[in-house]
Amino acid sequence: MPLAARRTFRLAAVMALSLALAYGFAMPLPFLAPLFAIFLTSTPAPPMGPKSLLGLLLVVTITLGTGLVLTPILRNYPWTGVMLVATGLFVSTYLSVGMGQGLVSTLLTIGLTMIPAAALVEHAVARSVVQALLIGIAMAIACQWVVYPFVPEDARAAAPAKAPKADAPQAAWLALRTMLIVLPPVLMAFTNPSMYMAIIMKAVMLGQQGSAISARAAGKELLGSTFLAGVFAMALWFALQAWPSLWMFFLWMLLFGLYLGAKLYGVSSTRFPPSFWVNVGATMLILIGPAVQDSTGGDVRSAFAVRFVLFVAVTVYAWVAILVLERWREGRVARVATRT
């Protein structure tokens, strides 16, 4: 089997298997397991070993624990807490664009945003979210261990190219830009965490994605991936209504994962970069996960519509913020050059 096809099947199988296990064992926030399956499997490489997994879970525990520490500060000294969150968002993005620590950056961003929001509702909710994140990561990597022997990488395959690191001034600018993109949606979510929790995950993804794209490509990639993810989520939801069962959920996720993997690894031609398709898959899961939970008694369609409109609004804000900040920066650089 060609290498690109193996990678496609591996991504789809890990996504579908982690989803089936997460929903089958009724873990809290079960959509997090396939979400981390996308993040951890999209970069083609053998799965990490047990020691690396333990180290990663330790890092996750520490980074998520920062959110629990911030909660009393946000309750009693809100302005100080907001400034600490903003500083942490700057540092977390700098770890990604300036030091190449993308996974640690994402986890730290989640710890600074999602965990305090959950703790503002109730401390037990925050502990449940931390538990869901730890289980989701461990479950995704365990599924990689199961799937990888069937569709491995080539023994002599070249190592995947790492994202280029920006120089210090550019990394600092991208970190500042990302902080300004992520912070307002997160502050809005702090006002009503139970309603806007999914917005935080979307804002985190937009921040990570926005730090790697130019202002010219921002609209097409950010808005395009969000709208396409909404179409995929609605298609998956209506497909599940025809035969609502865990096995059909598994099979439909396998099918959608094959399509995403084919686009991601070049089996099927596409004009968009791999980050676009990773964002499509992740946003689709953030939309379909709460919808499945709402089906136990809530109004699924209205909740989905509200959630999707909020996602689009946050995406439009991120796009406009990138355009405005980049235009301001270009004007400032031009004025400095004129003076000199």
C-alpha positions, 0 to 999 in steps of 0.5 A: 500500500502506498505510504500516503494511503497508509497514513490516510487509513491510520488517521481514519482508524485512530479517529474512529476507534478512539471515538467508539471507545470514548462513547462506549465507556461514557467518558466525560466530554467523549469527543475529546478523544477523537479530537486529540487523535487528529492532533496527535496522528495528523503528523505522520510518525510512529506513536510515542512509547509508554515512557513518552506517554507518561511524560506527556501526561505529566506535562498535561497535568502541570499545564492544566493545573495552572488553570485551577490555580488561576480560578481563585484569582479570577474570582477575587481579583478579576483584572489581575487574573485577566492579565495573567491569562493574557501573559500566559497566552503570549508565552504559550504561543511563543513556545509554538512559533519561537521554540517549536513546542506546538503540542505543549503550547496547545495544552498550556493554552487549554489549561489557561482558558478552558479549565478556569472557565469550567472552574468558574462554574464549579470546581468539580466541573473543572476536575471533570474536564481535566480528567476528560483531557487526560483520558482523551490523550491516553485513549488516542495514543493507545488507539495509535498503538493498536492501529500502527502495526497494520499501517506503519510508516516506511522503515526508511521514510524521511522524518516529517518536516518540522514547522520553521521557527520564527526569529525572536521579533517575528515570534513575539509579534505572532504571540502578541497577535494570537493573544489578541485573537484568543483573549476576547472570546475567552473573556466572553466565555468566562461570563457564561462558561456553561454556554460558551465552553465550546467557544473556548476550544474553537478560539484556541484552535483559531489562535494556533491556526492564526499564528501560522498563516498570513493575513492574505490567506486568513479569510479563506483558511479560517472561514472556509474551514469553519463553514466546511466543518459545519457542513460535515457536522450536519451531514454526519448528524443526519446520517446518524439519525437514519440509524442511531447506534455506536457502531454506525457512529464508528463507521461514519467517523471512519468514512469522514476520517478517510476523506479528511486523511485523503485530503491531508496527505495528498491522496486526493488533490486539494488547493488547501494546506494540511492545516486547513483539513486538520481544522475542518476535522477538529471543528467538526468534532467540536460541533458534533460532540455537544450535539450528540450529548444534546440528543439525550433531551435538549433541542439539538437543532437550535443548540447546534445553530447557536453554536455554529453562529458563535463559531462563525462570529469568533472566526470572523473576529479572528480574521478581522483582527489579523487584517487590522493588526497586520495593516497597523504593523506594516504602517508602523514599519513604513513610518519607521523606515521613512524616518530613518 
